[in-house]
């Protein structure tokens, strides 16, 4: 598992790279910011919100066989 400082550094790099690429037609440039989306995101100004989340594997289903089902039979046309 990555350390929280590494995750923070990656978020900072993503925001910096996008700030250099995002342009807007208005005199005020769009805002690029990391956000945990815990509060409502204001929409008065154009905004790119960077939201990263953690995904982890479910240990109970780690070695389970894949679940597959056969496709349904085609309906008979008479």
Secondary structure, DSSP 4 states (H G I P E B T S, - for coil): ---HHHHHHHHHHHHHHHHTT---SSSSPPEEEE---SSPPP-SS-EEEE--------GGGTTPPPP--PPPPPPP--
